[in-house]
Amino acid sequence: MLGEYKGHSQAGQPMGARSIALLSDKKTLISYGMDGTFRTWDVKTFVNRSANTFPGRWKNDLGLLPAAWMPLCIAPDGSRVATIGREARELALWKADMTGDPTILAGDRKISCYVSSPDGNSILLGYKDGTIQRLDFQGKAIEPSFEGHDSLVHGMAVAPSGGVLISVSYDRSIRLWGIHTGANTRSWTWRFLRTGNC
């Protein structure tokens, strides 16, 4: 069945979606559009269920709109949404309906990518310095950290079992990690590797 998700617009003109993600129920799509709104959609009927915008002070003062090149990070249970600020140093954790104030996690390193764990209890941040850190959704660091890449971490994915992390870096390596140990269990280095999101 083919159809279109129509709703993102500004001044009457259609606007594209910067990021989309499918919730774990496989029935709900969430999108962030160039009009500055988050929208939820019924996957089968293409009906726009809701539309929300960032509270003005977060958008204007902190610039916490997701970067155009960075996808949304949604907890598998659909309860939380993570976004990255324009300066890539702040992580904002929101309720899925984008209501209320987000929890802001600010650091001194630039975030390059992020992914939620399959159980929805933590989020993994890849940094431009090559390190990876795991946090809970309250912003508390979960040991261990993951060190081994020599350059920006460009993409990550977590195995459905939740025990293995795969990362790809501008150092032209792909690495497998034990989530609970931080051990780099396997790595590949390619002479010609076009890095991308996992």
N, C-alpha and C positions, 0 to 999 in steps of 0.2 A: 504494500500500500504506500503510495507516494503522497506527500503533502508538504505544506510549508508552515513554519512557525513564524507568524507575523505579529509584530507588536512593538519592537524596538523602533522608535522614531523620534524626531526632534523637529519642531516647527512644521509638523505635517509631512516631513520627508522621512522615508524609511532609512533606518540606520542598521549597520551590520552588527553582528555579535563578535566580541573579542574572545570570549572563552565560553565553552560549554562543558557540562559534565552530566553523566547519568547517575542517579542515585541507586543504591543497592536494591531497591524494590523493583528496578527495571521498568517502572511505570512513570517515573518522574524525571524530567530533564530540567536542569537549572542553567541559565545563561546570564552572562554579563555583557551588556551591549554598549556600543559607542555613545548611546544616549545617556549613559550613567546609571542605568537601572539594572537590577537583578530581577529575573523573571523565572517562574516555575511553570512547566508545561506538562500536559498529559501527553505521553508519548504516542498513544494510539489515536487520540482524537484531535491532536494539535491545538487543543484549547489552552489559552493562557490563564492559569489558575490565579497567579498573583504577581504583583510588580512592586518592588521596593527600591528605594534609593539610599545611598549613604547619608547619614546625618551630616548636615552642612559643615559643622565645625571640623569633623574628621576629614572630610574631603578637601576643605579649603585650607585649614591650618596645617594638617599633617600630610596632606596629599596621599591619603591611603586608598586611592583608586588602584585596582590591579594594573600592573604594567601590561601593555598591549601584547607583549611577547610571552607572558607568564600565565599558565592556566590556573583556574580555580582549584583549590584543594578542599575536597569535601569529605568529612568523616563518613565511613561506610554506612553508618546507621542514619545518615542524613541530618544529624542534629546540629552540626557545626560546619562553618565555612571559614577557611583561612585565606587571607589575601596579603599581598606584599605591597609596601609603600613605594612611591616613585624613586626614593633614594635607596631602596632595597636594603635598608637597615632596620625597618620595623615590620613585624609580623602582627597582623590584626586577626583576632579570633572572634567570630560572630556567631550568633544564633542563626540557624538556617533561614529564618524569615527576615533576617537583617534588622530586627528591631532591637532597641536598647543600645547601650554603648558597648563597643568591643573591648576585649582584653588586649592591651597593647604590649608587645614584647619588643623592646628596643635593644639593640646591641651595637658593638663597635665594628662588626664585620659585615660585609655585604653578602646578602643571600642570593644565590644564583638559581636554585630550584628547591622544590619541596614536594613531599608525598606523605599521605596518611597511611598509618599501619592498617592492615585488614581488620583488626579488632576495634578500630576507631578510638583507641585509648591514647595514641601518641602520634606525633608528626615528626618526620625526619627532615632536617634542613641541610642542604648542600651549600657550601660557601665558595666564594671566589678564590679563597686561599687554598682550596683543595680539601678542606676538612668537612666532616659530616657530623652533625649533632642530633641526638634524639631528645625531644621534649614531650611532656604531657600537655594536655590542652589547657592547663592552668599556667603553663610557661616554665615549669620546673624541669631542669635538666635531668635526663635519665642516663646514667652511665651504662656502658662505656661510650666514648666518642670513637669515631672511625677515622683513622689517619693512614695515608698511604698515597693518595693522589698528589701530584706535584703542581697541579694547575686547577683552574675552575672546574667545579663539578657541574656538568651540564644537564644530566638527567638521572632519575632514579626510579626504581620500581621495587615493590615488595612482593615476595612469593605469597600465594594465597594462604599457605600454612602460617605465615607471619614470622618464620624463623630465618629467612634469608633475604638480604638486601642486595640488589644489583645496581651498580653505579657506572656512569660513563663520564669521562673527563676530557678536557682539552689537552691533557698530557698523552692522549691517544691510547688510553688504557680502559679496559672494562674490568670491573672487579666484583667478586662475590664476597659478601660479608656475613658473619654470624650476627644476627640482630642482638642476641643477648650477651655475646662475648666480645663483639667488636673485632674479632679475628678476620683477617683477609684470607679467606680459604682458597681462593683461586683468582687468577688474573690473566688477562690477555693484552698484549700490546700489538697494535697494528701500524704498519708503516703508512698506510692510507686509510684513515678512519674519518668518516664524516659524522661528527657527533650530532646527536639529536635527543629529544626527550624519549625516555624508555617507554 
